[in-house]
Amino acid sequence: NCRRARRQCCSGPARCAAAQLAFAEPQETMTLRHYQVVGRRAPDAKDPNPRIYRMLIFSRDKVGAKSRFWYFMSKLRKMKKTTGEILAVNELHDKSPTTVKNYAIWLRYNSRSGTHNQYREYRALSLTEAVNKCYQDMAGRHRARFSSIHIIRTAEIPAGKCRRSNVTQFHNPHVKFPITHHVQKTPSRSFYTAFRAVKPTTSN
């Protein structure tokens, strides 16, 4: 079947879109981590004790965190990798990863029409989970790529300061989640039948 599908979809070296989707390998989802990168300009005779800079960056690994650090430093302080040095790269973990919290994220992203600022709120167990939700949400709603999104600030906020309805709807202590698919079971084994004349109702 695969050979027959390839003969039908592929004519010569060019492949059609259906063949590329059918035989493409599944890609892993991007999981971001929270890193603290500390760096400075390399000391020299003019400045033997340069100023140290610390930056909090979300990246897949330490290599990506270092790359993002030098990208922002080249924009903010006119420093680059050849004239600087990395002092430390530490991964930060949440203190209470089993408690649901409210997170606020201030970001800036570049779209096809210009540069925009946004304030978003998410409800998650950790900050990295909230940031991953933010990147997935921005990709789905605004077609924003990872490279075009710059997170300016993040904060954990109390329930009284939340403004987005997708977060405040869960602050009600009497919130209920209806069962949309409920399969009714027979009271005893003697009433069980594999086939029925009436279609069962699975909604309340």
N, C-alpha and C positions, 0 to 999 in steps of 0.2 A: 504493500500500500504506500509506503514512504517513497519507494522508487517511482511508482506510478504518479504520485503527487508531484514529485520533483520534475518528472518529464513534462507534466502538464503545465506547471507554474513557471518553470525556468526554461528560457530559450536562449542558449548560448551563455556568455559570461554574466549577463544582466539578469537579476532576479526580480520578481515582482514583490510587492509589499506583502501579499498573502504568504508567500514562501518564506520570507524573512521572519514573519510572526510565527509561522508554524514550526520552524526549526531553530528558533533562537533559544539560547540557554536562559533559564530564569536568573534574574539579577537579585542580589541581596539588598534588603532595605537598609537605608542609611541610618545608623544609630550614632548620635552625637554624644560626646563626653565633655565634661567640664574640666578645663585645664587652667592652671595659673602659670604664666610664663614670665620670668624675670630676666631682663637683659639690660645692656648698657652699651655705650660706645667704647671701643677698645681703648685702653689707656695709652697715652703717648707722652712726649716731653712737655707739650703745651698743657695738657690736662691729665695729670697722673691719677686723679680720683674723679672720674666722670659720674654724672648723675645716674642713678639706677631707676629703671622704669618697670612697673608691674602691670600686667594686663590679664584680664579674665577672658578666655576664648573658648568657644564651643567648636569642637572638631572631632573627626573620627578617630584620630590617633595623635601621638606626639609630633610626628613629622608634619602633619597638617597644621597643628597648633603653632609650631615654629614658623611655618610659612606665613600664616595669617598674622603672626606677631610682626614679622619684618614688613609685611604689606602695609599694616597700619602705621608702623613707625616711620616708614618712608613717606607717608602722607602727612603725619603730624609733626615729626621732629627731624626730617631730612636725614634719616639714618638708613643704612642698608646692611645686608649681611656681611659684605666684605669689610666694612669699617666698624662692625660691632661684634658682640659676643653674647651668648646665652649663658646665664648663670644657673638657672634652675627651671625645670618643667615638672610641675606637680599636678596630679589629678585630684580634684575636689569631689567629695562625696557628701550626700545629704545626711544630716544628723538624725532625722526621724523619717526613714523611707517607708514606714508603715502607716503614716498619718496623712490624710488627704488635706491639701493646702490650696490656697488661692494665690496665683502668681500673676503679676503684671509685667508686660514686656513692651518696652519702647524700642522701635526699630525704624530703619530707613531703607528703602529699596528702590531700585531703578526699574521702571517699566518701559514699555515701548514709547510712551508719551512724555516721560519725564521722571523726576525724583520726588518721592512722596514719603511723608512721615506717618507712622501709625502707632496707635496704642491698642494693645490686645490683652485679653485676660483669659487665663486657662485654669482649670481645676485638675490637679495632678498630685501624684505621690512625691515627686521630686522635681527639682528645677530642670534637670536634663530631659525628663519626660515632657514637661511643659514646652521646652524649646523644640523638641522633636515634633510635637503637635503643631507648633507654630510654623515650622518649615513645611510640614505637609499641608497645612491649611493655606499658607501663602502660595504654594505650588498649585493647589487645586482651585482656589478662588481667583488668584491674580496672575497665574502663569509666571510667577517669579522664581528664578533659579537660585540655587544656593549661593553662587558667587555674587549675585546682585543684592542680597539681603545682608544688612549690617545691623546687628543688635547693639543698641546704644546703652540700654540699662535694663536690669531685671530687679524685681523686688517681690517679696512675699507680703501680701496685704491682708488685713483682717476682713471679715465678712461685711462690716459696715461701710467699707470704702469701695466695694466692688460696684461697677457700673454696667457691666454687660449682662444682658438677660440670660445668656447661655450659662453663666456662672451663678447668678443670683437665684435661679429657679431651684437650685439644689440646697439653698440655705433654709428652706422651710423644714422644720423638724417633723412635720406630718406629711412629707412628700410620699406619694404612692406610685408604684410602677405596675400598671395593669398587665395581666397575663393575656397576651394576644393569641396564644395557641395552647388550648387546654384540652387534653384528651381525657374523656370520661371513661372510667373503668367500671366494670360490672361489679355489683356488690358481692357476688360469690362465683365460684368456678362453674357452677351448674348453669348459669345464665350466659356463659361465654359461647360465642359462635364466630366462626371465621368470616362468614358472609351475612350481611344484613340487607333487608329490602329497603331500608330508609338510610339516607346518607347521614353520617354523624355530624354533629355541630361541634366545632372546636373553638369557637369564640364565645366569650361571656356576654 
